[in-house]
Amino acid sequence: METGLSFNILASAKEYFYDELVVGKTAENKFYRFNLEWVGGIGYRFHEHWGGGFRYTYSVSPIGTAKK
């Protein structure tokens, strides 16, 4: 079982709308560069070298500016 926080940095971004690249206000201006997430998960080891797991993440901080 695992739980904790994850800190993320956005390296680059592009925004598409119906398979077309959005130009003008770029996606990097809409999304925040840094993000904090809560992480929880569970794993199971079948054998010494084999296992599997499930992980869930939830963003604690907003990921970008809202469009109105």
PDB file of N, CA, C and O in Angstrom:
ATOM      1  N   MET A   1       0.848  -1.168   0.000  1.00  0.00           N
ATOM      2  CA  MET A   1       0.000   0.000   0.000  1.00  0.00           C
ATOM      3  C   MET A   1       0.898   1.237   0.000  1.00  0.00           C
ATOM      4  O   MET A   1       1.936   1.259   0.662  1.00  0.00           O
ATOM      5  N   GLU A   2       0.496   2.251  -0.738  1.00  0.00           N
ATOM      6  CA  GLU A   2       1.297   3.466  -0.821  1.00  0.00           C
ATOM      7  C   GLU A   2       0.400   4.691  -0.791  1.00  0.00           C
ATOM      8  O   GLU A   2      -0.734   4.651  -1.269  1.00  0.00           O
ATOM      9  N   THR A   3       0.905   5.771  -0.232  1.00  0.00           N
ATOM     10  CA  THR A   3       0.194   7.036  -0.202  1.00  0.00           C
ATOM     11  C   THR A   3       1.206   8.158  -0.038  1.00  0.00           C
ATOM     12  O   THR A   3       2.282   7.954   0.525  1.00  0.00           O
ATOM     13  N   GLY A   4       0.861   9.337  -0.527  1.00  0.00           N
ATOM     14  CA  GLY A   4       1.774  10.468  -0.391  1.00  0.00           C
ATOM     15  C   GLY A   4       1.450  11.584  -1.359  1.00  0.00           C
ATOM     16  O   GLY A   4       0.403  11.592  -2.006  1.00  0.00           O
ATOM     17  N   LEU A   5       2.376  12.529  -1.444  1.00  0.00           N
ATOM     18  CA  LEU A   5       2.240  13.676  -2.330  1.00  0.00           C
ATOM     19  C   LEU A   5       3.222  13.564  -3.481  1.00  0.00           C
ATOM     20  O   LEU A   5       4.300  12.988  -3.337  1.00  0.00           O
ATOM     21  N   SER A   6       2.846  14.114  -4.616  1.00  0.00           N
ATOM     22  CA  SER A   6       3.698  14.133  -5.798  1.00  0.00           C
ATOM     23  C   SER A   6       3.793  15.565  -6.304  1.00  0.00           C
ATOM     24  O   SER A   6       2.773  16.235  -6.468  1.00  0.00           O
ATOM     25  N   PHE A   7       5.006  16.034  -6.550  1.00  0.00           N
ATOM     26  CA  PHE A   7       5.245  17.372  -7.089  1.00  0.00           C
ATOM     27  C   PHE A   7       5.591  17.233  -8.564  1.00  0.00           C
ATOM     28  O   PHE A   7       6.473  16.453  -8.922  1.00  0.00           O
ATOM     29  N   ASN A   8       4.903  17.984  -9.425  1.00  0.00           N
ATOM     30  CA  ASN A   8       5.089  17.861 -10.869  1.00  0.00           C
ATOM     31  C   ASN A   8       5.487  19.195 -11.487  1.00  0.00           C
ATOM     32  O   ASN A   8       5.069  20.257 -11.028  1.00  0.00           O
ATOM     33  N   ILE A   9       6.299  19.121 -12.534  1.00  0.00           N
ATOM     34  CA  ILE A   9       6.717  20.298 -13.301  1.00  0.00           C
ATOM     35  C   ILE A   9       6.327  20.078 -14.759  1.00  0.00           C
ATOM     36  O   ILE A   9       6.675  19.055 -15.347  1.00  0.00           O
ATOM     37  N   LEU A  10       5.602  21.040 -15.347  1.00  0.00           N
ATOM     38  CA  LEU A  10       5.213  20.973 -16.747  1.00  0.00           C
ATOM     39  C   LEU A  10       6.396  21.397 -17.616  1.00  0.00           C
ATOM     40  O   LEU A  10       6.855  22.536 -17.528  1.00  0.00           O
ATOM     41  N   ALA A  11       6.884  20.493 -18.446  1.00  0.00           N
ATOM     42  CA  ALA A  11       8.023  20.783 -19.301  1.00  0.00           C
ATOM     43  C   ALA A  11       7.601  21.516 -20.573  1.00  0.00           C
ATOM     44  O   ALA A  11       8.253  22.480 -20.974  1.00  0.00           O
ATOM     45  N   SER A  12       6.524  21.071 -21.207  1.00  0.00           N
ATOM     46  CA  SER A  12       6.008  21.736 -22.401  1.00  0.00           C
ATOM     47  C   SER A  12       4.545  21.342 -22.575  1.00  0.00           C
ATOM     48  O   SER A  12       4.078  20.366 -21.988  1.00  0.00           O
ATOM     49  N   ALA A  13       3.830  22.117 -23.390  1.00  0.00           N
ATOM     50  CA  ALA A  13       2.408  21.835 -23.593  1.00  0.00           C
ATOM     51  C   ALA A  13       1.957  22.331 -24.959  1.00  0.00           C
ATOM     52  O   ALA A  13       2.434  23.349 -25.460  1.00  0.00           O
ATOM     53  N   LYS A  14       1.029  21.591 -25.545  1.00  0.00           N
ATOM     54  CA  LYS A  14       0.346  21.994 -26.773  1.00  0.00           C
ATOM     55  C   LYS A  14      -1.128  21.732 -26.551  1.00  0.00           C
ATOM     56  O   LYS A  14      -1.494  20.778 -25.866  1.00  0.00           O
ATOM     57  N   GLU A  15      -1.977  22.571 -27.124  1.00  0.00           N
ATOM     58  CA  GLU A  15      -3.413  22.378 -26.966  1.00  0.00           C
ATOM     59  C   GLU A  15      -4.039  22.123 -28.325  1.00  0.00           C
ATOM     60  O   GLU A  15      -3.795  22.848 -29.290  1.00  0.00           O
ATOM     61  N   TYR A  16      -4.861  21.064 -28.379  1.00  0.00           N
ATOM     62  CA  TYR A  16      -5.557  20.702 -29.610  1.00  0.00           C
ATOM     63  C   TYR A  16      -7.057  20.806 -29.392  1.00  0.00           C
ATOM     64  O   TYR A  16      -7.553  20.495 -28.309  1.00  0.00           O
ATOM     65  N   PHE A  17      -7.776  21.241 -30.411  1.00  0.00           N
ATOM     66  CA  PHE A  17      -9.230  21.315 -30.390  1.00  0.00           C
ATOM     67  C   PHE A  17      -9.735  20.661 -31.662  1.00  0.00           C
ATOM     68  O   PHE A  17      -9.517  21.183 -32.755  1.00  0.00           O
ATOM     69  N   TYR A  18     -10.403  19.533 -31.536  1.00  0.00           N
ATOM     70  CA  TYR A  18     -10.856  18.741 -32.683  1.00  0.00           C
ATOM     71  C   TYR A  18      -9.709  18.468 -33.653  1.00  0.00           C
ATOM     72  O   TYR A  18      -9.815  18.740 -34.849  1.00  0.00           O
ATOM     73  N   ASP A  19      -8.624  17.933 -33.127  1.00  0.00           N
ATOM     74  CA  ASP A  19      -7.439  17.520 -33.886  1.00  0.00           C
ATOM     75  C   ASP A  19      -6.700  18.671 -34.574  1.00  0.00           C
ATOM     76  O   ASP A  19      -5.870  18.421 -35.447  1.00  0.00           O
ATOM     77  N   GLU A  20      -6.979  19.917 -34.207  1.00  0.00           N
ATOM     78  CA  GLU A  20      -6.272  21.068 -34.766  1.00  0.00           C
ATOM     79  C   GLU A  20      -5.524  21.770 -33.653  1.00  0.00           C
ATOM     80  O   GLU A  20      -6.069  21.994 -32.573  1.00  0.00           O
ATOM     81  N   LEU A  21      -4.279  22.116 -33.915  1.00  0.00           N
ATOM     82  CA  LEU A  21      -3.455  22.814 -32.928  1.00  0.00           C
ATOM     83  C   LEU A  21      -3.998  24.221 -32.713  1.00  0.00           C
ATOM     84  O   LEU A  21      -4.222  24.961 -33.671  1.00  0.00           O
ATOM     85  N   VAL A  22      -4.208  24.585 -31.459  1.00  0.00           N
ATOM     86  CA  VAL A  22      -4.710  25.913 -31.121  1.00  0.00           C
ATOM     87  C   VAL A  22      -3.531  26.885 -31.132  1.00  0.00           C
ATOM     88  O   VAL A  22      -2.521  26.645 -30.470  1.00  0.00           O
ATOM     89  N   VAL A  23      -3.657  27.970 -31.876  1.00  0.00           N
ATOM     90  CA  VAL A  23      -2.620  28.999 -31.935  1.00  0.00           C
ATOM     91  C   VAL A  23      -3.160  30.271 -31.296  1.00  0.00           C
ATOM     92  O   VAL A  23      -4.360  30.378 -31.044  1.00  0.00           O
ATOM     93  N   GLY A  24      -2.313  31.204 -31.042  1.00  0.00           N
ATOM     94  CA  GLY A  24      -2.713  32.428 -30.356  1.00  0.00           C
ATOM     95  C   GLY A  24      -2.229  32.346 -28.924  1.00  0.00           C
ATOM     96  O   GLY A  24      -1.024  32.342 -28.670  1.00  0.00           O
ATOM     97  N   LYS A  25      -3.165  32.279 -27.984  1.00  0.00           N
ATOM     98  CA  LYS A  25      -2.796  32.106 -26.583  1.00  0.00           C
ATOM     99  C   LYS A  25      -2.336  30.662 -26.405  1.00  0.00           C
ATOM    100  O   LYS A  25      -3.156  29.745 -26.471  1.00  0.00           O
ATOM    101  N   THR A  26      -1.057  30.447 -26.184  1.00  0.00           N
ATOM    102  CA  THR A  26      -0.511  29.095 -26.136  1.00  0.00           C
ATOM    103  C   THR A  26      -0.932  28.363 -24.878  1.00  0.00           C
ATOM    104  O   THR A  26      -1.318  28.976 -23.883  1.00  0.00           O
ATOM    105  N   ALA A  27      -0.853  27.055 -24.939  1.00  0.00           N
ATOM    106  CA  ALA A  27      -1.235  26.210 -23.816  1.00  0.00           C
ATOM    107  C   ALA A  27      -0.342  26.459 -22.603  1.00  0.00           C
ATOM    108  O   ALA A  27      -0.791  26.304 -21.468  1.00  0.00           O
ATOM    109  N   GLU A  28       0.915  26.843 -22.826  1.00  0.00           N
ATOM    110  CA  GLU A  28       1.817  27.098 -21.705  1.00  0.00           C
ATOM    111  C   GLU A  28       1.340  28.280 -20.878  1.00  0.00           C
ATOM    112  O   GLU A  28       1.660  28.358 -19.692  1.00  0.00           O
ATOM    113  N   ASN A  29       0.583  29.207 -21.466  1.00  0.00           N
ATOM    114  CA  ASN A  29       0.046  30.330 -20.714  1.00  0.00           C
ATOM    115  C   ASN A  29      -1.224  29.958 -19.963  1.00  0.00           C
ATOM    116  O   ASN A  29      -1.606  30.667 -19.032  1.00  0.00           O
ATOM    117  N   LYS A  30      -1.888  28.869 -20.337  1.00  0.00           N
ATOM    118  CA  LYS A  30      -3.132  28.452 -19.695  1.00  0.00           C
ATOM    119  C   LYS A  30      -2.898  27.506 -18.517  1.00  0.00           C
ATOM    120  O   LYS A  30      -3.704  27.468 -17.587  1.00  0.00           O
ATOM    121  N   PHE A  31      -1.811  26.746 -18.546  1.00  0.00           N
ATOM    122  CA  PHE A  31      -1.537  25.756 -17.514  1.00  0.00           C
ATOM    123  C   PHE A  31      -0.402  26.232 -16.616  1.00  0.00           C
ATOM    124  O   PHE A  31       0.564  26.840 -17.078  1.00  0.00           O
ATOM    125  N   TYR A  32      -0.541  25.941 -15.315  1.00  0.00           N
ATOM    126  CA  TYR A  32       0.507  26.303 -14.367  1.00  0.00           C
ATOM    127  C   TYR A  32       1.719  25.402 -14.549  1.00  0.00           C
ATOM    128  O   TYR A  32       1.579  24.231 -14.903  1.00  0.00           O
ATOM    129  N   ARG A  33       2.889  25.937 -14.314  1.00  0.00           N
ATOM    130  CA  ARG A  33       4.126  25.184 -14.492  1.00  0.00           C
ATOM    131  C   ARG A  33       4.310  24.118 -13.407  1.00  0.00           C
ATOM    132  O   ARG A  33       4.903  23.070 -13.663  1.00  0.00           O
ATOM    133  N   PHE A  34       3.803  24.379 -12.197  1.00  0.00           N
ATOM    134  CA  PHE A  34       3.971  23.454 -11.078  1.00  0.00           C
ATOM    135  C   PHE A  34       2.611  22.938 -10.615  1.00  0.00           C
ATOM    136  O   PHE A  34       1.609  23.648 -10.697  1.00  0.00           O
ATOM    137  N   ASN A  35       2.583  21.699 -10.129  1.00  0.00           N
ATOM    138  CA  ASN A  35       1.342  21.077  -9.675  1.00  0.00           C
ATOM    139  C   ASN A  35       1.658  20.132  -8.520  1.00  0.00           C
ATOM    140  O   ASN A  35       2.718  19.506  -8.492  1.00  0.00           O
ATOM    141  N   LEU A  36       0.738  20.033  -7.574  1.00  0.00           N
ATOM    142  CA  LEU A  36       0.867  19.138  -6.434  1.00  0.00           C
ATOM    143  C   LEU A  36      -0.289  18.141  -6.471  1.00  0.00           C
ATOM    144  O   LEU A  36      -1.447  18.535  -6.611  1.00  0.00           O
ATOM    145  N   GLU A  37       0.023  16.850  -6.344  1.00  0.00           N
ATOM    146  CA  GLU A  37      -0.993  15.805  -6.408  1.00  0.00           C
ATOM    147  C   GLU A  37      -0.918  14.898  -5.188  1.00  0.00           C
ATOM    148  O   GLU A  37       0.151  14.695  -4.611  1.00  0.00           O
ATOM    149  N   TRP A  38      -2.070  14.356  -4.804  1.00  0.00           N
ATOM    150  CA  TRP A  38      -2.140  13.315  -3.790  1.00  0.00           C
ATOM    151  C   TRP A  38      -2.131  11.984  -4.529  1.00  0.00           C
ATOM    152  O   TRP A  38      -2.837  11.824  -5.525  1.00  0.00           O
ATOM    153  N   VAL A  39      -1.338  11.027  -4.052  1.00  0.00           N
ATOM    154  CA  VAL A  39      -1.201   9.730  -4.704  1.00  0.00           C
ATOM    155  C   VAL A  39      -1.548   8.630  -3.708  1.00  0.00           C
ATOM    156  O   VAL A  39      -1.107   8.659  -2.559  1.00  0.00           O
ATOM    157  N   GLY A  40      -2.339   7.664  -4.155  1.00  0.00           N
ATOM    158  CA  GLY A  40      -2.643   6.491  -3.342  1.00  0.00           C
ATOM    159  C   GLY A  40      -2.634   5.262  -4.218  1.00  0.00           C
ATOM    160  O   GLY A  40      -3.032   5.325  -5.381  1.00  0.00           O
ATOM    161  N   GLY A  41      -2.189   4.151  -3.681  1.00  0.00           N
ATOM    162  CA  GLY A  41      -2.142   2.955  -4.507  1.00  0.00           C
ATOM    163  C   GLY A  41      -1.988   1.690  -3.698  1.00  0.00           C
ATOM    164  O   GLY A  41      -1.755   1.716  -2.489  1.00  0.00           O
ATOM    165  N   ILE A  42      -2.126   0.579  -4.405  1.00  0.00           N
ATOM    166  CA  ILE A  42      -1.983  -0.732  -3.802  1.00  0.00           C
ATOM    167  C   ILE A  42      -1.288  -1.635  -4.815  1.00  0.00           C
ATOM    168  O   ILE A  42      -1.514  -1.517  -6.020  1.00  0.00           O
ATOM    169  N   GLY A  43      -0.457  -2.520  -4.329  1.00  0.00           N
ATOM    170  CA  GLY A  43       0.260  -3.425  -5.213  1.00  0.00           C
ATOM    171  C   GLY A  43       0.279  -4.839  -4.658  1.00  0.00           C
ATOM    172  O   GLY A  43       0.052  -5.055  -3.468  1.00  0.00           O
ATOM    173  N   TYR A  44       0.548  -5.781  -5.517  1.00  0.00           N
ATOM    174  CA  TYR A  44       0.618  -7.184  -5.120  1.00  0.00           C
ATOM    175  C   TYR A  44       1.757  -7.842  -5.879  1.00  0.00           C
ATOM    176  O   TYR A  44       1.878  -7.680  -7.093  1.00  0.00           O
ATOM    177  N   ARG A  45       2.596  -8.591  -5.158  1.00  0.00           N
ATOM    178  CA  ARG A  45       3.719  -9.305  -5.774  1.00  0.00           C
ATOM    179  C   ARG A  45       3.332 -10.773  -5.955  1.00  0.00           C
ATOM    180  O   ARG A  45       3.113 -11.491  -4.979  1.00  0.00           O
ATOM    181  N   PHE A  46       3.251 -11.210  -7.214  1.00  0.00           N
ATOM    182  CA  PHE A  46       2.879 -12.590  -7.535  1.00  0.00           C
ATOM    183  C   PHE A  46       4.033 -13.561  -7.317  1.00  0.00           C
ATOM    184  O   PHE A  46       3.850 -14.694  -6.872  1.00  0.00           O
ATOM    185  N   HIS A  47       5.214 -13.079  -7.644  1.00  0.00           N
ATOM    186  CA  HIS A  47       6.423 -13.902  -7.610  1.00  0.00           C
ATOM    187  C   HIS A  47       7.567 -12.975  -7.237  1.00  0.00           C
ATOM    188  O   HIS A  47       7.358 -11.769  -7.106  1.00  0.00           O
ATOM    189  N   GLU A  48       8.740 -13.493  -7.067  1.00  0.00           N
ATOM    190  CA  GLU A  48       9.895 -12.668  -6.683  1.00  0.00           C
ATOM    191  C   GLU A  48      10.140 -11.526  -7.670  1.00  0.00           C
ATOM    192  O   GLU A  48      10.508 -10.425  -7.260  1.00  0.00           O
ATOM    193  N   HIS A  49       9.941 -11.777  -8.961  1.00  0.00           N
ATOM    194  CA  HIS A  49      10.218 -10.770  -9.994  1.00  0.00           C
ATOM    195  C   HIS A  49       8.965 -10.256 -10.699  1.00  0.00           C
ATOM    196  O   HIS A  49       9.082  -9.460 -11.631  1.00  0.00           O
ATOM    197  N   TRP A  50       7.788 -10.675 -10.293  1.00  0.00           N
ATOM    198  CA  TRP A  50       6.551 -10.290 -10.960  1.00  0.00           C
ATOM    199  C   TRP A  50       5.555  -9.717  -9.958  1.00  0.00           C
ATOM    200  O   TRP A  50       5.382 -10.239  -8.856  1.00  0.00           O
ATOM    201  N   GLY A  51       4.912  -8.639 -10.368  1.00  0.00           N
ATOM    202  CA  GLY A  51       3.906  -8.028  -9.505  1.00  0.00           C
ATOM    203  C   GLY A  51       3.045  -7.071 -10.317  1.00  0.00           C
ATOM    204  O   GLY A  51       3.283  -6.865 -11.507  1.00  0.00           O
ATOM    205  N   GLY A  52       2.076  -6.508  -9.687  1.00  0.00           N
ATOM    206  CA  GLY A  52       1.201  -5.556 -10.355  1.00  0.00           C
ATOM    207  C   GLY A  52       0.687  -4.556  -9.334  1.00  0.00           C
ATOM    208  O   GLY A  52       0.839  -4.739  -8.126  1.00  0.00           O
ATOM    209  N   GLY A  53       0.081  -3.505  -9.840  1.00  0.00           N
ATOM    210  CA  GLY A  53      -0.416  -2.507  -8.916  1.00  0.00           C
ATOM    211  C   GLY A  53      -1.427  -1.579  -9.556  1.00  0.00           C
ATOM    212  O   GLY A  53      -1.580  -1.530 -10.777  1.00  0.00           O
ATOM    213  N   PHE A  54      -2.106  -0.850  -8.701  1.00  0.00           N
ATOM    214  CA  PHE A  54      -3.076   0.144  -9.116  1.00  0.00           C
ATOM    215  C   PHE A  54      -2.755   1.430  -8.374  1.00  0.00           C
ATOM    216  O   PHE A  54      -2.531   1.405  -7.164  1.00  0.00           O
ATOM    217  N   ARG A  55      -2.730   2.561  -9.084  1.00  0.00           N
ATOM    218  CA  ARG A  55      -2.413   3.847  -8.471  1.00  0.00           C
ATOM    219  C   ARG A  55      -3.455   4.875  -8.888  1.00  0.00           C
ATOM    220  O   ARG A  55      -3.888   4.905 -10.040  1.00  0.00           O
ATOM    221  N   TYR A  56      -3.856   5.724  -7.930  1.00  0.00           N
ATOM    222  CA  TYR A  56      -4.827   6.790  -8.173  1.00  0.00           C
ATOM    223  C   TYR A  56      -4.180   8.117  -7.774  1.00  0.00           C
ATOM    224  O   TYR A  56      -3.553   8.216  -6.719  1.00  0.00           O
ATOM    225  N   THR A  57      -4.336   9.130  -8.619  1.00  0.00           N
ATOM    226  CA  THR A  57      -3.813  10.462  -8.298  1.00  0.00           C
ATOM    227  C   THR A  57      -4.940  11.485  -8.379  1.00  0.00           C
ATOM    228  O   THR A  57      -5.860  11.358  -9.188  1.00  0.00           O
ATOM    229  N   TYR A  58      -4.850  12.495  -7.531  1.00  0.00           N
ATOM    230  CA  TYR A  58      -5.833  13.574  -7.502  1.00  0.00           C
ATOM    231  C   TYR A  58      -5.087  14.887  -7.323  1.00  0.00           C
ATOM    232  O   TYR A  58      -4.281  15.021  -6.403  1.00  0.00           O
ATOM    233  N   SER A  59      -5.344  15.844  -8.183  1.00  0.00           N
ATOM    234  CA  SER A  59      -4.655  17.124  -8.132  1.00  0.00           C
ATOM    235  C   SER A  59      -5.134  17.935  -6.942  1.00  0.00           C
ATOM    236  O   SER A  59      -6.326  18.216  -6.814  1.00  0.00           O
ATOM    237  N   VAL A  60      -4.204  18.310  -6.072  1.00  0.00           N
ATOM    238  CA  VAL A  60      -4.511  19.122  -4.895  1.00  0.00           C
ATOM    239  C   VAL A  60      -4.604  20.594  -5.298  1.00  0.00           C
ATOM    240  O   VAL A  60      -5.466  21.323  -4.810  1.00  0.00           O
ATOM    241  N   SER A  61      -3.726  21.017  -6.176  1.00  0.00           N
ATOM    242  CA  SER A  61      -3.719  22.396  -6.652  1.00  0.00           C
ATOM    243  C   SER A  61      -4.331  22.467  -8.053  1.00  0.00           C
ATOM    244  O   SER A  61      -4.325  21.467  -8.771  1.00  0.00           O
ATOM    245  N   PRO A  62      -4.860  23.626  -8.455  1.00  0.00           N
ATOM    246  CA  PRO A  62      -5.422  23.751  -9.813  1.00  0.00           C
ATOM    247  C   PRO A  62      -4.329  23.572 -10.864  1.00  0.00           C
ATOM    248  O   PRO A  62      -3.184  23.968 -10.647  1.00  0.00           O
ATOM    249  N   ILE A  63      -4.684  22.975 -12.004  1.00  0.00           N
ATOM    250  CA  ILE A  63      -3.684  22.728 -13.052  1.00  0.00           C
ATOM    251  C   ILE A  63      -3.610  23.842 -14.072  1.00  0.00           C
ATOM    252  O   ILE A  63      -2.687  23.876 -14.886  1.00  0.00           O
ATOM    253  N   GLY A  64      -4.577  24.764 -14.042  1.00  0.00           N
ATOM    254  CA  GLY A  64      -4.547  25.858 -15.012  1.00  0.00           C
ATOM    255  C   GLY A  64      -5.618  26.889 -14.733  1.00  0.00           C
ATOM    256  O   GLY A  64      -6.394  26.783 -13.783  1.00  0.00           O
ATOM    257  N   THR A  65      -5.633  27.875 -15.582  1.00  0.00           N
ATOM    258  CA  THR A  65      -6.623  28.933 -15.449  1.00  0.00           C
ATOM    259  C   THR A  65      -7.917  28.490 -16.110  1.00  0.00           C
ATOM    260  O   THR A  65      -7.901  27.852 -17.163  1.00  0.00           O
ATOM    261  N   ALA A  66      -9.008  28.823 -15.500  1.00  0.00           N
ATOM    262  CA  ALA A  66     -10.323  28.444 -16.033  1.00  0.00           C
ATOM    263  C   ALA A  66     -10.726  29.410 -17.143  1.00  0.00           C
ATOM    264  O   ALA A  66     -10.499  30.616 -17.047  1.00  0.00           O
ATOM    265  N   LYS A  67     -11.331  28.855 -18.205  1.00  0.00           N
ATOM    266  CA  LYS A  67     -11.825  29.664 -19.320  1.00  0.00           C
ATOM    267  C   LYS A  67     -13.281  29.991 -19.066  1.00  0.00           C
ATOM    268  O   LYS A  67     -14.075  29.089 -18.796  1.00  0.00           O
ATOM    269  N   LYS A  68     -13.648  31.253 -19.146  1.00  0.00           N
ATOM    270  CA  LYS A  68     -15.049  31.641 -18.925  1.00  0.00           C
ATOM    271  C   LYS A  68     -15.633  32.259 -20.161  1.00  0.00           C
ATOM    272  O   LYS A  68     -16.802  32.647 -20.164  1.00  0.00           O
TER     273      LYS A  68
END
